[in-house]
């Protein structure tokens, strides 16, 4: 057994106070908060591996998060400055599904194809809104190719379906004559998804590192493996009546 004392010159009393051990729950909780700390409290050098892994995973998480955010800003700017610019957009952002559909369709298509006071959904199925109206007809019309009376229940239900899903006037888009920009837009969408996906993976690995380190510290403590670090106070009497001196002594048992 090796003894390390704060005041090595002070004689230690013959009768030492009982050793104070850390409660069994301390090291697992410490490792759950900071992986590796419980192992270091137990005198196990492998605690440094958990700490190093924690730092690596955190660095990778922030790096991938930054990649996803950068690509997200890029595709939103492309959408606003190129595809939506001809329509005088005001709002820059909305739900992600909207941006996802912008990568699939060259145009949103008009919300209302009737230039007059009436309302008529577009029929060009190559556009997003035209595709939504086709889906509404297939869902509610007895015959999708035969339009019923506009006052009929079938038509009104199809129209309600269309209005709730079609792209409105404030968010129309077109990639006509901007094929290269749309390709870059699609690549940015994919890059953003990949960045955020990898960041989420790092969060899972971080959680696993905390859990495994906590379980390791708990099992090691229960089995009594590794070096035991214990703390007690010793009372020593100095020569020539110097009085009582306190010394903190750490006992490391091998």
CORPE-V248070 format. One record per pair of residues at least 24 apart in sequence whose ideal C-beta (glycine too) atoms are under 10 Angstrom apart, sorted by the first residue. I is the first residue (numbers start at 1). J is the second residue. If there is no record, write none. Layout:
BEGIN
i=[I | I]
j=[J | J]
END
This chain:
BEGIN
i=[1 | 1 | 1 | 1 | 2 | 2 | 2 | 2 | 2 | 3 | 3 | 3 | 3 | 3 | 3 | 4 | 4 | 4 | 4 | 4 | 5 | 5 | 5 | 5 | 5 | 5 | 5 | 6 | 6 | 6 | 6 | 6 | 6 | 7 | 7 | 7 | 7 | 7 | 7 | 7 | 7 | 8 | 8 | 9 | 9 | 9 | 9 | 9 | 10 | 10 | 10 | 10 | 10 | 10 | 10 | 10 | 10 | 10 | 10 | 10 | 11 | 11 | 11 | 11 | 11 | 11 | 11 | 11 | 12 | 12 | 12 | 12 | 12 | 12 | 13 | 13 | 13 | 13 | 13 | 15 | 16 | 16 | 16 | 16 | 16 | 16 | 17 | 17 | 17 | 17 | 18 | 18 | 19 | 19 | 19 | 19 | 19 | 19 | 19 | 20 | 20 | 20 | 20 | 21 | 21 | 21 | 21 | 21 | 21 | 22 | 22 | 22 | 22 | 22 | 23 | 24 | 24 | 24 | 24 | 25 | 25 | 25 | 26 | 26 | 27 | 27 | 27 | 27 | 27 | 27 | 27 | 27 | 27 | 28 | 28 | 28 | 28 | 28 | 28 | 28 | 28 | 28 | 28 | 29 | 29 | 29 | 30 | 30 | 30 | 31 | 31 | 31 | 31 | 31 | 31 | 31 | 31 | 31 | 31 | 31 | 32 | 32 | 32 | 32 | 32 | 32 | 32 | 33 | 33 | 33 | 34 | 34 | 35 | 35 | 35 | 35 | 35 | 35 | 35 | 35 | 35 | 35 | 36 | 36 | 36 | 36 | 37 | 37 | 38 | 38 | 38 | 38 | 38 | 38 | 38 | 39 | 39 | 39 | 39 | 39 | 40 | 40 | 41 | 41 | 41 | 41 | 42 | 42 | 42 | 42 | 42 | 42 | 42 | 42 | 42 | 42 | 43 | 43 | 43 | 43 | 43 | 43 | 43 | 44 | 44 | 44 | 44 | 44 | 44 | 45 | 45 | 46 | 46 | 46 | 46 | 47 | 47 | 47 | 47 | 49 | 49 | 50 | 50 | 50 | 50 | 50 | 50 | 50 | 51 | 51 | 53 | 53 | 53 | 53 | 53 | 53 | 54 | 54 | 54 | 54 | 54 | 56 | 56 | 56 | 57 | 57 | 57 | 57 | 57 | 57 | 57 | 57 | 57 | 58 | 58 | 58 | 58 | 59 | 60 | 60 | 60 | 60 | 60 | 60 | 61 | 61 | 61 | 61 | 61 | 61 | 61 | 61 | 62 | 62 | 63 | 63 | 63 | 63 | 64 | 64 | 64 | 64 | 64 | 64 | 64 | 64 | 64 | 64 | 65 | 65 | 65 | 65 | 65 | 65 | 65 | 66 | 66 | 67 | 67 | 67 | 67 | 67 | 67 | 67 | 68 | 68 | 68 | 68 | 68 | 68 | 68 | 68 | 68 | 68 | 69 | 69 | 69 | 69 | 70 | 70 | 70 | 70 | 71 | 71 | 71 | 71 | 71 | 71 | 71 | 71 | 71 | 71 | 72 | 72 | 72 | 72 | 72 | 72 | 72 | 72 | 72 | 73 | 73 | 74 | 74 | 74 | 74 | 74 | 74 | 74 | 75 | 75 | 75 | 75 | 75 | 75 | 75 | 75 | 75 | 75 | 75 | 75 | 75 | 76 | 76 | 76 | 76 | 77 | 77 | 78 | 78 | 78 | 78 | 78 | 78 | 78 | 78 | 78 | 78 | 79 | 79 | 79 | 79 | 79 | 79 | 79 | 79 | 79 | 80 | 81 | 82 | 82 | 82 | 82 | 82 | 82 | 82 | 82 | 82 | 82 | 83 | 83 | 83 | 83 | 83 | 83 | 83 | 83 | 83 | 83 | 83 | 84 | 84 | 84 | 84 | 84 | 84 | 85 | 85 | 85 | 86 | 86 | 86 | 86 | 87 | 87 | 87 | 87 | 87 | 87 | 88 | 88 | 88 | 89 | 89 | 89 | 89 | 89 | 90 | 90 | 91 | 91 | 94 | 94 | 94 | 96 | 96 | 96 | 98 | 98 | 98 | 98 | 99 | 99 | 99 | 99 | 99 | 100 | 100 | 100 | 101 | 101 | 101 | 101 | 101 | 102 | 102 | 102 | 102 | 102 | 102 | 102 | 102 | 102 | 102 | 103 | 103 | 103 | 103 | 103 | 103 | 103 | 103 | 103 | 104 | 104 | 104 | 105 | 105 | 105 | 105 | 105 | 105 | 105 | 105 | 106 | 106 | 106 | 106 | 106 | 106 | 106 | 107 | 107 | 107 | 107 | 107 | 107 | 108 | 108 | 108 | 108 | 108 | 108 | 108 | 108 | 108 | 108 | 109 | 109 | 109 | 109 | 109 | 109 | 110 | 110 | 110 | 110 | 111 | 111 | 111 | 111 | 111 | 111 | 111 | 111 | 111 | 112 | 112 | 112 | 118 | 119 | 119 | 119 | 119 | 120 | 120 | 121 | 121 | 121 | 121 | 121 | 121 | 122 | 122 | 123 | 127 | 127 | 127 | 127 | 127 | 128 | 128 | 128 | 128 | 128 | 129 | 129 | 129 | 129 | 129 | 129 | 130 | 131 | 131 | 132 | 132 | 132 | 132 | 132 | 132 | 132 | 133 | 133 | 133 | 133 | 133 | 133 | 134 | 135 | 135 | 135 | 136 | 136 | 136 | 136 | 136 | 136 | 136 | 137 | 137 | 227 | 227 | 227 | 228 | 228 | 228 | 229]
j=[251 | 252 | 253 | 254 | 250 | 251 | 252 | 253 | 254 | 234 | 249 | 250 | 251 | 252 | 253 | 248 | 249 | 250 | 251 | 252 | 234 | 236 | 247 | 248 | 249 | 250 | 251 | 234 | 246 | 247 | 248 | 249 | 250 | 234 | 236 | 238 | 245 | 246 | 247 | 248 | 249 | 247 | 249 | 236 | 238 | 239 | 245 | 247 | 234 | 235 | 236 | 237 | 238 | 239 | 242 | 244 | 245 | 246 | 247 | 249 | 234 | 235 | 236 | 237 | 238 | 239 | 245 | 247 | 234 | 235 | 236 | 237 | 247 | 249 | 234 | 235 | 236 | 237 | 244 | 235 | 232 | 233 | 234 | 235 | 249 | 251 | 232 | 233 | 234 | 235 | 230 | 232 | 228 | 230 | 231 | 232 | 249 | 251 | 253 | 230 | 231 | 232 | 233 | 221 | 228 | 229 | 230 | 231 | 232 | 221 | 228 | 229 | 230 | 231 | 221 | 217 | 218 | 221 | 222 | 217 | 218 | 221 | 217 | 221 | 213 | 214 | 216 | 217 | 218 | 220 | 221 | 226 | 229 | 213 | 214 | 215 | 216 | 217 | 218 | 219 | 220 | 221 | 222 | 214 | 217 | 218 | 213 | 214 | 217 | 209 | 210 | 211 | 212 | 213 | 214 | 215 | 216 | 217 | 218 | 220 | 210 | 211 | 213 | 214 | 215 | 217 | 218 | 210 | 213 | 214 | 210 | 213 | 206 | 208 | 209 | 210 | 211 | 212 | 213 | 214 | 216 | 217 | 209 | 213 | 216 | 217 | 213 | 217 | 213 | 214 | 216 | 217 | 218 | 220 | 221 | 213 | 216 | 217 | 220 | 226 | 217 | 229 | 217 | 221 | 226 | 229 | 216 | 217 | 220 | 221 | 224 | 225 | 226 | 227 | 228 | 229 | 226 | 227 | 228 | 229 | 252 | 253 | 254 | 216 | 217 | 220 | 225 | 226 | 227 | 226 | 227 | 213 | 216 | 220 | 226 | 213 | 216 | 217 | 226 | 209 | 213 | 209 | 210 | 212 | 213 | 214 | 216 | 217 | 209 | 213 | 205 | 206 | 208 | 209 | 212 | 213 | 205 | 206 | 209 | 210 | 213 | 202 | 205 | 209 | 201 | 202 | 203 | 204 | 205 | 206 | 207 | 208 | 209 | 202 | 203 | 206 | 209 | 202 | 198 | 199 | 201 | 202 | 205 | 206 | 198 | 199 | 200 | 201 | 202 | 203 | 205 | 206 | 199 | 202 | 195 | 198 | 199 | 202 | 194 | 195 | 196 | 197 | 198 | 199 | 200 | 201 | 202 | 203 | 195 | 196 | 198 | 199 | 200 | 202 | 203 | 195 | 199 | 191 | 192 | 194 | 195 | 196 | 198 | 199 | 191 | 192 | 193 | 194 | 195 | 196 | 197 | 198 | 199 | 200 | 192 | 195 | 196 | 199 | 188 | 191 | 192 | 195 | 187 | 188 | 189 | 190 | 191 | 192 | 193 | 194 | 195 | 196 | 96 | 99 | 188 | 189 | 191 | 192 | 193 | 195 | 196 | 188 | 192 | 184 | 185 | 187 | 188 | 189 | 191 | 192 | 99 | 100 | 102 | 103 | 184 | 185 | 186 | 187 | 188 | 189 | 190 | 191 | 192 | 185 | 188 | 189 | 192 | 185 | 188 | 102 | 175 | 178 | 181 | 182 | 184 | 185 | 186 | 188 | 189 | 103 | 171 | 173 | 175 | 181 | 182 | 185 | 188 | 189 | 173 | 181 | 173 | 174 | 175 | 177 | 178 | 180 | 181 | 182 | 184 | 185 | 107 | 108 | 172 | 173 | 174 | 175 | 176 | 178 | 181 | 182 | 185 | 108 | 170 | 171 | 172 | 173 | 174 | 173 | 174 | 178 | 172 | 173 | 174 | 176 | 169 | 170 | 171 | 172 | 173 | 174 | 169 | 170 | 172 | 169 | 170 | 171 | 172 | 173 | 170 | 171 | 170 | 171 | 167 | 170 | 171 | 189 | 192 | 193 | 128 | 167 | 171 | 173 | 173 | 185 | 188 | 189 | 192 | 186 | 189 | 193 | 128 | 131 | 132 | 167 | 173 | 128 | 167 | 171 | 173 | 174 | 175 | 182 | 185 | 186 | 189 | 175 | 182 | 183 | 185 | 186 | 187 | 188 | 189 | 190 | 128 | 131 | 186 | 129 | 130 | 131 | 167 | 173 | 174 | 175 | 182 | 173 | 174 | 175 | 176 | 178 | 179 | 182 | 167 | 172 | 173 | 174 | 175 | 176 | 132 | 166 | 167 | 168 | 169 | 171 | 172 | 173 | 174 | 175 | 133 | 166 | 167 | 172 | 173 | 174 | 166 | 167 | 169 | 172 | 162 | 163 | 166 | 167 | 168 | 169 | 170 | 171 | 172 | 166 | 168 | 169 | 150 | 150 | 159 | 162 | 163 | 150 | 159 | 158 | 159 | 161 | 162 | 163 | 166 | 162 | 166 | 147 | 166 | 167 | 172 | 173 | 174 | 165 | 166 | 167 | 172 | 173 | 162 | 165 | 166 | 167 | 168 | 172 | 166 | 165 | 166 | 161 | 162 | 163 | 164 | 165 | 166 | 167 | 158 | 159 | 161 | 162 | 165 | 166 | 162 | 161 | 162 | 165 | 160 | 161 | 162 | 163 | 164 | 165 | 166 | 161 | 162 | 252 | 253 | 254 | 252 | 253 | 254 | 253]
END
